[in-house]
Structure formats: structure tokens, C-alpha cells
Amino acid sequence: MKWDPSKYAEFADYRSRPFFDLTGRIAAEEPRRVVDLGCGPGSLTAALVDRWPRARVTGLDSSAAMIAAASAASRPQNLDFEVGDIAAWTPPEDLDVLVSNAALQWLPGHQDLLRAWASALGSGAWLAFQVPGNFSAPSHVLMRRQAASSRWHSRLDGVLRHEDAVSEPADYLALLLEAGFDADAWETTYLHVLQGSDPVLEWVRGTGLRPVLAALEPQEASEFEREYAEALRHAYPAGPHGTVFPFRRIFCVARKR
Ligand SMILES: C[S@@+](CC[C@H](N)C(=O)[O-])C[C@H]1O[C@@H](n2cnc3c(N)ncnc32)[C@H](O)[C@@H]1O
């Protein structure tokens, strides 16, 4: 599945706020090494260098297009980017801060990765991640319902995951505590006020709708989007000040005991 850095950069302000709400809870002072897993186009990874100018900071992403966009921007010497799969990544020995913002939901079984990282991290190291908690929101329910309909079932069977995409905050908290961390887990529902026509469709095109678009021929994808946009307009009606799009997110920040 291909990622499009320019598409993802739309709504940058709304998409970046959870990153700062997440990393604001990391109390590390002088980390030696910081890694951002699923770093996307890298602008938020660069903010980690602003926060810890003496750390070596690495962004890792499986999308070559994202890493090309990240590497093209001018950057300080202590910031680098690499193409890689989170599932195959292991923490370097001097890692003091591990961040992953809005990426682990793409990895089935990432809970096992969290346990593996926990045993590899040294005492005092920080692990902070954020995942969307909106798989039961109308935007996802409508997408799955349409994908399962008689028109689309044969083309889209198995393309959209749901139940196992993310855990609930209490489950992450239990996992982290059992894995040897002091941990903080919480959730926030942001009320984004989006502008323009079909803004919720525009939003999901950059993320949740990508597996559907990747599975269909261009003409089919347009047909799917037309039908889906119609349903979204009813679920998220435009108001006098824009379209309100509630977005629940789950956060965990933990420190190895
Ligand atoms: C929603 S974007 C988040 C980007 C960035 N962290 C941010 O907050 O803006 C998800 C990113 O995760 C990356 N990703 C998804 N699965 C991955 C995997 N298995 N290994 C590495 N990166 C992955 C995608 O390429 C994409 O750039």
C-alpha cells in the first residue's frame, strides 16, 4: 500500500496536535538516542530534535516516499531517517526514548512488539505511542459496511481490519505495567472543525481509506468514493462553521522501572 506524503500533510495542524500531547508527557531530560517509528514525512520527528538538541534522533518508516520526503528537507546532523519495517526493528542499546505516533494501528499484533521492546529497553527508558481509537466511529463503520455490501464484497473482502487494530487504553495500561513500566494511558476525543466540501472524505483519503483505494482500480475507487461521500455527508453534516469531525485517540507514555 503506497503512502502519499502530500496527501497526508493536509490537516497537518490537526494531525500534529496529538503528537505534541503525547510527547509532552515524556519527562526525559538528556536522552542519548531517540527513535520515531512510523515517522511519516518527518516534520514531527524534527520537533524531537528541537526538544532534545543533544540526542541522536532517527525516524523510521516503511514507505520509501515518506522517507524521501523526510530526507529532502534540510535537517540538523543529529537527525537521520531510514526505510524499515517496525515489525522487524529492534531497539538499539543506547535508546532512551521510543516514540510512535499514529502508526502501530497498521501492525497486527503490535502488542507483542510492545512486550518485546519492553524487555529490550534499559531501566529509565521511555516508550510513548498514540493510536487512533475511532474504529467504531461512523467514518469507519460506513466504510466497512460499504466494503461488505454485495457491490464491493468480492473486491474488498479482508481489506479493512477492525476488531484487532488497536487495544483499549486499559488493556495497554495493563500490558505496560506487567511488562515492567510505570505507565500512563489516556484517551482524548478531538472535535475537528473541517472546512470545504466532503472534508471527512478528504481526511480519510490520507489514512483509513488507503487500503480500499489501493485494492481497487482507479474507476472503481472513484465509484466507491462517490457512494461513501454521500453516506459521510449524512453522518457528518456541514454546519454554519464547518463540519465537526470527532476523532478519538489513545495515548500511552511509560517509563521502564
Ligand atoms: C498515519 S502516518 C503517521 C506519520 C507520523 N508518525 C505522524 O504522526 O505524522 C502512519 C505512518 O506509519 C507508516 N507505517 C505503517 N506501517 C508501518 C510499518 N510496518 N513499518 C514502518 N512504518 C509503517 C506509514 O508508512 C506512515 O508513514
The ligand as an SDF file (V2000), in Angstrom:
LIG
                    3D

 27 29  0  0  0  0  0  0  0  0999 V2000
   -0.6550    7.9670    9.8820 C   0  0  0  0  0  0  0  0  0  0  0  0
    1.0260    8.0050    9.4100 S   0  0  0  0  0  0  0  0  0  0  0  0
    1.8220    8.7740   10.8390 C   0  0  0  0  0  0  0  0  0  0  0  0
    3.0740    9.5140   10.4790 C   0  0  0  0  0  0  0  0  0  0  0  0
    3.7310   10.3050   11.6170 C   0  0  0  0  0  0  0  0  0  0  0  0
    4.1050    9.4570   12.7350 N   0  0  0  0  0  0  0  0  0  0  0  0
    2.8290   11.4210   12.1000 C   0  0  0  0  0  0  0  0  0  0  0  0
    2.4000   11.3960   13.2490 O   0  0  0  0  0  0  0  0  0  0  0  0
    2.5370   12.3180   11.3010 O   0  0  0  0  0  0  0  0  0  0  0  0
    1.4710    6.3090    9.5870 C   0  0  0  0  0  0  0  0  0  0  0  0
    2.8640    6.0070    9.1000 C   0  0  0  0  0  0  0  0  0  0  0  0
    3.2020    4.6740    9.5170 O   0  0  0  0  0  0  0  0  0  0  0  0
    3.9670    4.0850    8.4960 C   0  0  0  0  0  0  0  0  0  0  0  0
    3.8990    2.6320    8.6490 N   0  0  0  0  0  0  0  0  0  0  0  0
    2.8010    1.8320    8.5610 C   0  0  0  0  0  0  0  0  0  0  0  0
    3.1490    0.5490    8.7580 N   0  0  0  0  0  0  0  0  0  0  0  0
    4.4930    0.5460    9.0030 C   0  0  0  0  0  0  0  0  0  0  0  0
    5.4430   -0.4770    9.2810 C   0  0  0  0  0  0  0  0  0  0  0  0
    5.0720   -1.7630    9.3610 N   0  0  0  0  0  0  0  0  0  0  0  0
    6.7330   -0.1430    9.4520 N   0  0  0  0  0  0  0  0  0  0  0  0
    7.1250    1.1620    9.3680 C   0  0  0  0  0  0  0  0  0  0  0  0
    6.2640    2.1760    9.1050 N   0  0  0  0  0  0  0  0  0  0  0  0
    4.9670    1.8710    8.9250 C   0  0  0  0  0  0  0  0  0  0  0  0
    3.3330    4.5810    7.2120 C   0  0  0  0  0  0  0  0  0  0  0  0
    4.2230    4.4610    6.1230 O   0  0  0  0  0  0  0  0  0  0  0  0
    3.0010    6.0390    7.5830 C   0  0  0  0  0  0  0  0  0  0  0  0
    4.0470    6.9190    7.2260 O   0  0  0  0  0  0  0  0  0  0  0  0
  1  2  1  0
  2  3  1  0
  2 10  1  0
  3  4  1  0
  4  5  1  0
  5  6  1  0
  5  7  1  0
  7  8  2  0
  7  9  1  0
 10 11  1  0
 11 12  1  0
 11 26  1  0
 12 13  1  0
 13 14  1  0
 13 24  1  0
 14 15  1  0
 14 23  1  0
 15 16  2  0
 16 17  1  0
 17 18  1  0
 17 23  2  0
 18 19  1  0
 18 20  2  0
 20 21  1  0
 21 22  2  0
 22 23  1  0
 24 25  1  0
 24 26  1  0
 26 27  1  0
M  CHG  2   2   1   9  -1
M  END
$$$$
